[in-house]
Amino acid sequence: MANISRGKNIDSVDYTAIEAMESFNKFVKKKNTFLFSITALFLTLYILLPILAFQPVLQQKIVGNITGVWVYSAGLFIMTIVLCTVYVKKAASFDKAAAAVLAEYQAKGGK
């Protein structure tokens, strides 16, 4: 997309050359590791709710008539906000890393 916004012809990019670059592969591995780990964390905690909801530990009253299930559920909303915030901040660094890979490609004679 960066090439389109700059008015360059996207057909002139040699994607196999970019894919062969070590910096690109490191970038993709780092990004995928982050994305898959944050997704696994989210899904694990989210899927545990229906599993733990009927367990005695979450059926206990915490404050008044509020049980652990409600506290856990509220925690999922907080977790979602936190993970989204972390992703947005991390995405900025991924954008910079992608721009560095593209700059390296162009420095090596890429178009």
ChimeraX commands (.cxc) that place a marker at each C-alpha (Angstrom):
marker #1 position 0.00,0.00,0.00 radius 0.5
marker #1 position 2.90,2.32,0.66 radius 0.5
marker #1 position 3.85,2.10,-3.01 radius 0.5
marker #1 position 0.36,3.09,-4.13 radius 0.5
marker #1 position 0.27,6.16,-1.91 radius 0.5
marker #1 position 3.59,7.31,-3.31 radius 0.5
marker #1 position 2.43,6.90,-6.88 radius 0.5
marker #1 position 4.78,4.02,-7.69 radius 0.5
marker #1 position 3.85,1.08,-9.85 radius 0.5
marker #1 position 3.23,-1.87,-7.55 radius 0.5
marker #1 position 3.93,-4.34,-10.37 radius 0.5
marker #1 position 7.62,-3.42,-10.30 radius 0.5
marker #1 position 8.17,-4.85,-6.81 radius 0.5
marker #1 position 10.08,-8.15,-6.76 radius 0.5
marker #1 position 8.34,-9.95,-3.93 radius 0.5
marker #1 position 10.57,-13.03,-4.19 radius 0.5
marker #1 position 13.60,-10.82,-3.58 radius 0.5
marker #1 position 11.95,-9.32,-0.50 radius 0.5
marker #1 position 10.99,-12.76,0.74 radius 0.5
marker #1 position 14.60,-13.92,0.40 radius 0.5
marker #1 position 15.89,-11.04,2.57 radius 0.5
marker #1 position 16.99,-12.09,6.05 radius 0.5
marker #1 position 15.66,-8.87,7.61 radius 0.5
marker #1 position 12.21,-9.55,6.14 radius 0.5
marker #1 position 12.16,-13.09,7.51 radius 0.5
marker #1 position 13.22,-11.88,10.97 radius 0.5
marker #1 position 10.50,-9.24,10.84 radius 0.5
marker #1 position 7.82,-11.76,9.85 radius 0.5
marker #1 position 8.94,-14.22,12.53 radius 0.5
marker #1 position 8.90,-11.53,15.23 radius 0.5
marker #1 position 5.49,-10.26,14.15 radius 0.5
marker #1 position 3.97,-13.73,13.91 radius 0.5
marker #1 position 5.36,-14.73,17.30 radius 0.5
marker #1 position 3.76,-11.67,18.87 radius 0.5
marker #1 position 0.43,-12.07,17.09 radius 0.5
marker #1 position 0.07,-15.80,17.73 radius 0.5
marker #1 position 1.04,-15.52,21.38 radius 0.5
marker #1 position -1.35,-12.64,22.09 radius 0.5
marker #1 position -4.12,-14.48,20.22 radius 0.5
marker #1 position -3.45,-17.70,22.16 radius 0.5
marker #1 position -3.58,-15.79,25.44 radius 0.5
marker #1 position -6.86,-14.11,24.52 radius 0.5
marker #1 position -8.53,-17.31,23.31 radius 0.5
marker #1 position -7.34,-19.34,26.29 radius 0.5
marker #1 position -8.70,-16.87,28.83 radius 0.5
marker #1 position -11.90,-16.37,26.84 radius 0.5
marker #1 position -12.60,-20.10,26.40 radius 0.5
marker #1 position -11.92,-20.76,30.09 radius 0.5
marker #1 position -14.99,-18.70,31.07 radius 0.5
marker #1 position -17.64,-21.28,30.11 radius 0.5
marker #1 position -15.44,-24.07,31.50 radius 0.5
marker #1 position -14.79,-22.41,34.85 radius 0.5
marker #1 position -18.21,-20.78,35.20 radius 0.5
marker #1 position -19.70,-23.92,36.74 radius 0.5
marker #1 position -16.75,-24.75,38.96 radius 0.5
marker #1 position -17.07,-24.14,42.70 radius 0.5
marker #1 position -14.17,-21.69,42.75 radius 0.5
marker #1 position -16.00,-19.13,40.56 radius 0.5
marker #1 position -19.40,-19.80,42.15 radius 0.5
marker #1 position -18.26,-18.37,45.46 radius 0.5
marker #1 position -19.54,-14.94,46.40 radius 0.5
marker #1 position -16.81,-12.32,46.32 radius 0.5
marker #1 position -18.62,-9.10,47.28 radius 0.5
marker #1 position -22.27,-9.25,48.32 radius 0.5
marker #1 position -24.08,-11.33,45.70 radius 0.5
marker #1 position -21.35,-10.90,43.07 radius 0.5
marker #1 position -19.72,-14.23,42.30 radius 0.5
marker #1 position -16.33,-14.98,40.84 radius 0.5
marker #1 position -17.91,-15.53,37.42 radius 0.5
marker #1 position -18.89,-11.87,37.24 radius 0.5
marker #1 position -15.43,-10.76,38.33 radius 0.5
marker #1 position -13.82,-13.07,35.74 radius 0.5
marker #1 position -16.19,-11.77,33.05 radius 0.5
marker #1 position -15.36,-8.16,33.90 radius 0.5
marker #1 position -11.69,-9.12,33.77 radius 0.5
marker #1 position -12.18,-10.32,30.19 radius 0.5
marker #1 position -13.36,-6.85,29.17 radius 0.5
marker #1 position -10.33,-5.30,30.84 radius 0.5
marker #1 position -8.07,-7.89,29.19 radius 0.5
marker #1 position -9.53,-7.05,25.78 radius 0.5
marker #1 position -8.87,-3.34,26.23 radius 0.5
marker #1 position -5.33,-4.00,27.47 radius 0.5
marker #1 position -4.50,-6.40,24.62 radius 0.5
marker #1 position -5.88,-3.96,22.05 radius 0.5
marker #1 position -3.79,-1.16,23.53 radius 0.5
marker #1 position -0.67,-3.34,23.51 radius 0.5
marker #1 position -1.34,-4.34,19.90 radius 0.5
marker #1 position -1.81,-0.74,18.74 radius 0.5
marker #1 position 1.45,0.31,20.39 radius 0.5
marker #1 position 3.29,-2.71,18.99 radius 0.5
marker #1 position 1.81,-2.19,15.51 radius 0.5
marker #1 position 3.59,1.15,15.29 radius 0.5
marker #1 position 6.93,-0.59,15.80 radius 0.5
marker #1 position 5.96,-3.22,13.22 radius 0.5
marker #1 position 5.19,-0.44,10.74 radius 0.5
marker #1 position 8.65,1.05,11.33 radius 0.5
marker #1 position 10.28,-2.37,10.90 radius 0.5
marker #1 position 8.36,-2.97,7.66 radius 0.5
marker #1 position 9.46,0.44,6.37 radius 0.5
marker #1 position 13.07,-0.43,7.25 radius 0.5
marker #1 position 12.80,-3.70,5.30 radius 0.5
marker #1 position 11.33,-1.85,2.33 radius 0.5
marker #1 position 14.08,0.79,2.54 radius 0.5
marker #1 position 16.71,-1.97,2.61 radius 0.5
marker #1 position 15.11,-3.56,-0.45 radius 0.5
marker #1 position 15.14,-0.24,-2.29 radius 0.5
marker #1 position 18.75,0.42,-1.26 radius 0.5
marker #1 position 19.74,-2.88,-2.85 radius 0.5
marker #1 position 18.29,-1.74,-6.16 radius 0.5
marker #1 position 14.64,-2.63,-5.72 radius 0.5
marker #1 position 12.02,-0.36,-7.19 radius 0.5
marker link #1:1,2 radius 0.2
marker link #1:2,3 radius 0.2
marker link #1:3,4 radius 0.2
marker link #1:4,5 radius 0.2
marker link #1:5,6 radius 0.2
marker link #1:6,7 radius 0.2
marker link #1:7,8 radius 0.2
marker link #1:8,9 radius 0.2
marker link #1:9,10 radius 0.2
marker link #1:10,11 radius 0.2
marker link #1:11,12 radius 0.2
marker link #1:12,13 radius 0.2
marker link #1:13,14 radius 0.2
marker link #1:14,15 radius 0.2
marker link #1:15,16 radius 0.2
marker link #1:16,17 radius 0.2
marker link #1:17,18 radius 0.2
marker link #1:18,19 radius 0.2
marker link #1:19,20 radius 0.2
marker link #1:20,21 radius 0.2
marker link #1:21,22 radius 0.2
marker link #1:22,23 radius 0.2
marker link #1:23,24 radius 0.2
marker link #1:24,25 radius 0.2
marker link #1:25,26 radius 0.2
marker link #1:26,27 radius 0.2
marker link #1:27,28 radius 0.2
marker link #1:28,29 radius 0.2
marker link #1:29,30 radius 0.2
marker link #1:30,31 radius 0.2
marker link #1:31,32 radius 0.2
marker link #1:32,33 radius 0.2
marker link #1:33,34 radius 0.2
marker link #1:34,35 radius 0.2
marker link #1:35,36 radius 0.2
marker link #1:36,37 radius 0.2
marker link #1:37,38 radius 0.2
marker link #1:38,39 radius 0.2
marker link #1:39,40 radius 0.2
marker link #1:40,41 radius 0.2
marker link #1:41,42 radius 0.2
marker link #1:42,43 radius 0.2
marker link #1:43,44 radius 0.2
marker link #1:44,45 radius 0.2
marker link #1:45,46 radius 0.2
marker link #1:46,47 radius 0.2
marker link #1:47,48 radius 0.2
marker link #1:48,49 radius 0.2
marker link #1:49,50 radius 0.2
marker link #1:50,51 radius 0.2
marker link #1:51,52 radius 0.2
marker link #1:52,53 radius 0.2
marker link #1:53,54 radius 0.2
marker link #1:54,55 radius 0.2
marker link #1:55,56 radius 0.2
marker link #1:56,57 radius 0.2
marker link #1:57,58 radius 0.2
marker link #1:58,59 radius 0.2
marker link #1:59,60 radius 0.2
marker link #1:60,61 radius 0.2
marker link #1:61,62 radius 0.2
marker link #1:62,63 radius 0.2
marker link #1:63,64 radius 0.2
marker link #1:64,65 radius 0.2
marker link #1:65,66 radius 0.2
marker link #1:66,67 radius 0.2
marker link #1:67,68 radius 0.2
marker link #1:68,69 radius 0.2
marker link #1:69,70 radius 0.2
marker link #1:70,71 radius 0.2
marker link #1:71,72 radius 0.2
marker link #1:72,73 radius 0.2
marker link #1:73,74 radius 0.2
marker link #1:74,75 radius 0.2
marker link #1:75,76 radius 0.2
marker link #1:76,77 radius 0.2
marker link #1:77,78 radius 0.2
marker link #1:78,79 radius 0.2
marker link #1:79,80 radius 0.2
marker link #1:80,81 radius 0.2
marker link #1:81,82 radius 0.2
marker link #1:82,83 radius 0.2
marker link #1:83,84 radius 0.2
marker link #1:84,85 radius 0.2
marker link #1:85,86 radius 0.2
marker link #1:86,87 radius 0.2
marker link #1:87,88 radius 0.2
marker link #1:88,89 radius 0.2
marker link #1:89,90 radius 0.2
marker link #1:90,91 radius 0.2
marker link #1:91,92 radius 0.2
marker link #1:92,93 radius 0.2
marker link #1:93,94 radius 0.2
marker link #1:94,95 radius 0.2
marker link #1:95,96 radius 0.2
marker link #1:96,97 radius 0.2
marker link #1:97,98 radius 0.2
marker link #1:98,99 radius 0.2
marker link #1:99,100 radius 0.2
marker link #1:100,101 radius 0.2
marker link #1:101,102 radius 0.2
marker link #1:102,103 radius 0.2
marker link #1:103,104 radius 0.2
marker link #1:104,105 radius 0.2
marker link #1:105,106 radius 0.2
marker link #1:106,107 radius 0.2
marker link #1:107,108 radius 0.2
marker link #1:108,109 radius 0.2
marker link #1:109,110 radius 0.2
marker link #1:110,111 radius 0.2
view
